[in-house]
Amino acid sequence: MSEHKTMTLTLNVWRQKGPNDPGKFETYTAKGITEHHSFLEMIDVVNEDLIKSGKEPIVFDHDCREGICGMCSQVINGVPHGGQERTTVCQLHMRKFKDGDTIFIEPWRATAFPIIKDLVVDRSAYDTIIQAGGYTSCHTGGVPDGNTLPIPKQDADYAMDAAECIGCGACAAACPNSSAMLFTSAKVAQLAALPQGQVEAAARVKNMVETMQACGFGNCSNHYECQAACPKGIDVKFIARLNREYLKAQFK
């Protein structure tokens, strides 16, 4: 059985020791990479070589490696998650690159996402937005069977489309204003479409929008980069829904 053809790549990786330290790009060579390696597996190979050489490995976030959690937040050649449609970094495979390529790897770039180390950023600002209202707290009694809830299919499908957001932060990283409108709107729209979310709808949208601004995210100016970078394809139509909900909330 023949061996897999391998390739050698040049990596320009952002290295930063801590939040208050100056960072810089450092160049590494990735050798013995096959088309079957995922992008994160390629970095694993580089890190193994660095460790063997007595050097500090590249620090990066990862968890499921199945395109579900969104932890693998990296800007690859200037595009969050690497630019393959609806694909997280962990599901980006090296078959998308060719032997001799030069790849630039950076962390998310947003004021609200301070760098912790190398490619790892603090995305707790998104948690803060959720804590401001991305939930329902009204008493609903016992838990009924899901099929008995009187929710039209159109509304359920709409809410499910919004619920696909995994909160990875690619939308804010891609936006020239570092706006979190796509993330926030997905969470607001999901609950606004369901009867369970109606009780706290006005307070929710006001609290989440105000918290989003307080966290340091910018305003939406309709570049649509957020939708293009989103690994789950969250539609900007939810931003329009958020704006409508926010406007209605001002009169309640």
C-alpha positions, 0 to 999 in steps of 0.5 A: 500500500503506497504512502500518502503524499505529504506536503511542507507548509510555512506557517506565520503564527501569532505568538503572544505570551499574555494579554499585556505583552506585545505579540508578533508573528513567528515562522514555523515549518510544517512537515509531513502533512497529508491531505487527510490531516485536519487544520488542528491536527496539522498544528498538533504535528508542528507542536510535537516538533516544537516540544521535541526541540525544547520550544514552547508549543503554539497555544490554541483552543479546541474541544470537540473537533467535530465542528460543533462547539466553535472553540477552534477560533482562529483567523486563517489567511485573514478569514475567521475559520479559514473561509470554507463555507459553514466550516469550523477550523477543526473541520477544515482539512489540509486538502484545501491547501497545497505543498509550499503554501504560506499560511497566516494564523491569528487569534480573533481580533476584537476589543471585546475578545482580549488575547489570553495567549497566542491564539486563545482569546477570552470570549466571556463577553458572549456569556455576559450577553447571554446572562443579561437575558438569553434565557426564559425564567417564567414558571411553566409548570411541569415539563410537557411532551415536546410534541404537545407544545402549540408552536406552528412549524414555521415558527419552530423552524425559524427558532431552530435556525437561530438556535444553530448559533454556537457562539464561536465569535467568528461574526465579531471577528469578521466584522470591521466594527467588531459587532456582536449583532449576529450572535445577539440577534440569533439568541433574541430571535430564537426566543422571540419566535416562541411563546415561552419567550414572550413574557420577557421579550421586551426586557430581554432585548433591551438588556442584551443590546445594552450589555453587548454595547457595554462589553465593547462590541461595535455597531452593525453597519451591514457589511454582512461579513458576519454571515459569510464567516459564520460556520453555521450559516446564521442569516442576517435576517435575525439582525432585522428581527432584533432591531424590530424587537428592540424598537417595540421594547422602547414602547413597553 
